[in-house]
Amino acid sequence: MELSFETLETPALTKAQLAELLFDQIGLNKRESKDMIDAFFDLISQKLVDGQDVKISGFGNFQIRTKAPRPGRNPRTGEAIPIEARRVVTFHASHKLKESIQGITSQA
C-alpha cells in the first residue's frame, strides 16, 4: 500500500495529517485513525522513557543516551554555569532511509 502526501499543506508532517492519511487511504474511521497514531507514539515514547531503544526496520533507530555533566557558559554574560547530566534521545536513520533521501534505489 502506497501513501500519498500530495494533500499536505505544510512542510512538517503532523499527527493529525497521519491520522487523516489512515482515514483516507486505509479506510479506518477518524477516531480509530487518531487512536492508532496516538497509541503508536505513546508506545515509542514509553519505551524510550523506560530506557529501551526503539528500532523501526527500514526507517531508523531511536536511542537513549546519557550525557555527562559538563561546564557550560552563559553566552550573554560569559558566566560559567554547570550543565547537569541528562538523558537525550538520538535518532539514526537506516541505510534504506538514507538511500531513499539521496534518491538511490536499492538493488535488493
C-alpha positions as CSV (number, residue, x, y, z in Angstrom):
1,M,0.0,0.0,0.0
2,E,1.4,3.4,-1.0
3,L,0.6,6.6,0.9
4,S,0.2,9.8,-1.0
5,F,1.4,13.0,0.6
6,E,0.2,15.4,-2.1
7,T,-2.5,16.8,0.2
8,L,0.0,18.0,2.9
9,E,0.0,21.8,3.1
10,T,2.9,22.3,5.4
11,P,6.5,21.0,5.2
12,A,6.0,19.3,8.6
13,L,4.1,16.0,8.8
14,T,1.7,16.2,11.8
15,K,0.0,13.5,13.8
16,A,-3.3,14.9,12.6
17,Q,-2.2,14.6,9.0
18,L,-1.0,11.0,9.6
19,A,-4.5,10.2,11.1
20,E,-6.1,11.8,8.0
21,L,-4.0,9.6,5.7
22,L,-5.1,6.5,7.6
23,F,-8.7,7.6,7.2
24,D,-8.4,8.4,3.5
25,Q,-6.2,5.6,2.3
26,I,-6.8,2.7,4.6
27,G,-10.4,3.2,5.5
28,L,-10.2,3.4,9.3
29,N,-12.7,5.9,10.7
30,K,-11.3,9.2,12.0
31,R,-11.5,8.2,15.7
32,E,-9.7,4.8,15.0
33,S,-7.1,6.6,12.9
34,K,-6.4,9.2,15.7
35,D,-6.3,6.5,18.3
36,M,-3.9,4.3,16.3
37,I,-1.5,7.2,15.7
38,D,-1.6,8.2,19.4
39,A,-1.1,4.6,20.5
40,F,1.9,4.3,18.2
41,F,3.7,7.4,19.5
42,D,2.7,6.6,23.1
43,L,4.3,3.2,22.8
44,I,7.5,4.7,21.3
45,S,7.6,7.4,24.0
46,Q,7.1,4.9,26.8
47,K,9.8,2.5,25.6
48,L,12.3,5.5,25.4
49,V,11.3,6.7,28.9
50,D,11.9,3.2,30.2
51,G,15.4,3.3,28.7
52,Q,14.8,0.9,25.8
53,D,16.0,1.6,22.3
54,V,13.3,1.7,19.5
55,K,14.2,0.2,16.2
56,I,11.9,0.6,13.2
57,S,13.0,-1.6,10.3
58,G,13.7,0.4,7.1
59,F,13.4,3.7,9.0
60,G,15.9,4.0,11.8
61,N,16.7,3.7,15.5
62,F,15.8,5.9,18.4
63,Q,18.2,5.6,21.3
64,I,18.5,7.0,24.8
65,R,21.9,8.4,25.5
66,T,23.1,9.7,28.9
67,K,25.2,12.9,28.7
68,A,27.7,13.5,31.4
69,P,27.7,16.8,33.4
70,R,30.0,19.4,31.9
71,P,30.9,23.0,32.4
72,G,29.0,25.5,30.3
73,R,29.0,29.2,29.8
74,N,26.2,31.8,29.5
75,P,26.8,33.3,26.0
76,R,25.4,36.7,27.1
77,T,27.4,37.2,30.3
78,G,30.3,34.8,29.9
79,E,29.5,33.4,33.3
80,A,30.5,29.8,33.9
81,I,27.4,27.6,34.5
82,P,27.5,23.8,35.3
83,I,25.3,21.7,32.9
84,E,23.8,18.8,34.7
85,A,23.9,15.2,33.5
86,R,20.8,14.4,31.4
87,R,19.3,11.8,29.1
88,V,18.7,12.6,25.5
89,V,17.0,10.9,22.5
90,T,19.1,10.4,19.4
91,F,17.8,9.2,16.0
92,H,20.0,7.3,13.5
93,A,18.4,6.8,10.1
94,S,18.6,3.4,8.5
95,H,20.7,2.9,5.3
96,K,17.4,2.3,3.4
97,L,16.0,5.7,4.5
98,K,19.3,7.4,3.8
99,E,19.3,5.9,0.3
100,S,15.7,7.0,-0.3
101,I,16.5,10.5,0.7
102,Q,19.5,10.6,-1.6
103,G,17.4,9.2,-4.4
104,I,19.4,5.9,-4.6
105,T,17.4,2.9,-5.5
106,S,18.4,-0.3,-3.6
107,Q,19.4,-3.3,-5.6
108,A,17.8,-5.9,-3.2
